[in-house]
Amino acid sequence: MKGQTEIIVFILLFLIGVSLFMASIIWSRSILDRNTDVMTLNTAESFMNKLDDKIDNIIRFGGKDSLNYNLDATIEIKEIDEIIEIKTPLDVALYDEWVNLKENGSIIRERMEGNLFRIQLYYPGTPYDVDLFTEGPRIATPTTVLVEKISSDEPGKIRIKVTFQ
């Protein structure tokens, strides 16, 4: 009888240990997923700030420059509205209304639509009249974004070509 009690105790302790281990895996998985989403959000915000800085330098000094795109999310140029937008599904708590992150000649704003995170960069016309366009695909998940200033026939208009590579 004593040998049977040791086996039963061993099995019970083993089952309790496996249950605790599985519970910790499930609990930590949701935390890791949230941390990944927060990291993606921060990376998207950082990318838009760097892209805005590069475009601002190109507006002032001309030429072209590139920027690595380290996101697994689509980026789009909306030529009609002249907006650059990143969209990706995230599980974070953000406003469902547009929130401006930066307003300094350009505007960077973000919002959540359900579980879809959207961040946009655009130039409202002051102090520069910027025309954003592309000759390649309008929507992509590139590794590099190339930005260059193109001469314009319209006085006061600054044409910025954005290419996804």
C-alpha positions in Angstrom: 0.0 0.0 0.0 2.9 2.4 0.8 4.3 2.0 -2.7 0.9 2.9 -4.3 0.7 6.1 -2.2 4.1 7.3 -3.4 3.1 6.7 -7.1 -0.2 8.6 -6.6 1.6 11.5 -4.9 4.2 11.5 -7.7 1.4 11.6 -10.4 -0.5 14.3 -8.5 2.6 16.5 -8.1 3.5 15.9 -11.7 0.0 16.9 -12.9 0.1 20.0 -10.7 3.6 20.9 -12.1 2.5 20.4 -15.7 -0.7 22.5 -15.1 1.3 25.4 -13.6 3.8 25.2 -16.4 1.0 25.4 -19.1 -0.7 28.2 -17.2 2.5 30.2 -17.2 3.0 29.6 -20.9 -0.5 30.8 -21.7 -0.2 33.8 -19.5 3.3 34.9 -20.8 2.2 34.4 -24.4 -0.4 37.2 -24.2 2.2 39.5 -22.5 4.7 38.8 -25.3 2.1 39.4 -28.0 1.3 42.8 -26.4 5.0 43.7 -26.1 5.4 42.8 -29.8 2.5 45.0 -30.7 3.8 47.9 -28.7 7.2 47.5 -30.3 5.6 47.5 -33.8 3.7 50.7 -32.8 6.9 52.4 -31.6 8.8 51.3 -34.8 6.1 52.7 -37.0 6.1 56.0 -35.2 9.9 56.2 -35.3 9.9 55.4 -39.0 7.4 58.1 -39.8 9.5 60.7 -37.8 12.7 59.7 -39.7 10.9 59.7 -43.0 9.6 63.2 -42.3 13.1 64.4 -41.3 14.5 63.0 -44.6 11.7 64.6 -46.7 12.3 67.9 -44.9 16.0 67.8 -45.6 15.4 66.9 -49.3 12.9 69.8 -49.5 15.5 72.2 -48.2 18.7 70.9 -49.9 17.5 68.7 -52.8 18.9 65.4 -53.8 17.7 62.0 -52.7 18.0 59.7 -49.7 16.8 56.3 -48.6 15.5 54.8 -45.4 15.3 51.2 -44.2 11.7 49.9 -43.7 11.9 47.5 -40.8 8.2 46.8 -40.4 6.0 43.9 -41.4 3.2 46.2 -42.4 2.0 47.8 -45.6 2.9 51.3 -46.5 0.9 53.3 -49.1 1.1 56.5 -50.9 -2.4 58.0 -51.4 -1.6 60.4 -54.3 -5.0 62.0 -54.3 -4.7 63.1 -50.7 -0.9 63.2 -50.8 -0.6 61.1 -47.7 1.9 58.4 -46.8 0.2 55.8 -44.6 1.3 52.6 -42.7 -1.4 50.1 -41.7 -1.1 47.0 -39.6 -3.3 45.0 -37.2 -2.3 45.6 -33.6 -3.8 44.7 -30.2 -3.1 48.0 -28.3 -5.3 50.5 -26.7 -5.2 53.8 -28.7 -7.7 56.5 -29.6 -10.2 55.7 -32.3 -9.9 59.4 -33.4 -6.9 60.9 -35.1 -4.2 62.1 -32.7 -1.5 64.3 -34.0 2.0 63.3 -32.9 3.8 66.1 -34.8 2.7 69.4 -36.3 5.6 71.3 -37.7 5.1 72.0 -41.4 4.1 68.4 -41.7 1.6 66.4 -39.7 2.1 62.9 -38.4 -1.1 61.4 -36.9 -2.3 58.0 -35.8 -5.5 56.2 -34.8 -7.0 52.7 -34.3 -9.9 51.5 -36.4 -11.0 48.3 -34.6 -7.7 46.3 -34.5 -6.2 48.2 -37.5 -3.5 50.7 -36.6 -3.0 53.6 -39.0 -0.3 56.2 -39.0 -0.1 59.0 -41.6 2.4 61.6 -42.8 1.2 64.5 -44.9 2.0 68.1 -45.7 -1.0 70.4 -45.4 0.4 73.1 -47.6 2.2 75.4 -45.2 5.0 76.3 -45.2 5.7 74.0 -48.2 3.3 73.0 -51.0 4.5 69.4 -51.3 3.3 67.0 -54.0 4.0 63.4 -52.9 3.9 60.8 -55.7 5.3 57.5 -56.9 5.9 55.9 -60.2 6.0 52.4 -58.8 3.5 50.4 -56.7 1.4 52.6 -54.4 1.0 49.9 -51.7 4.0 47.7 -50.7 5.9 46.1 -47.8 9.4 47.2 -48.9 12.8 46.9 -47.4 13.8 50.4 -48.4 12.0 53.6 -49.1 13.7 56.0 -51.5 12.8 59.7 -51.4 14.0 62.3 -54.0 13.2 65.8 -55.1 12.0 66.2 -58.6 11.8 69.5 -60.5 8.4 71.0 -60.8 6.8 73.1 -63.6 4.5 74.8 -61.1 6.1 77.7 -59.1 6.1 77.1 -55.4 5.2 73.4 -55.7 7.8 70.9 -54.4 7.5 67.4 -56.0 8.7 64.5 -53.8 9.0 61.1 -55.4 8.7 58.2 -53.0 9.8 54.7 -54.3 9.3 51.4 -52.5 12.2 49.0 -53.1 
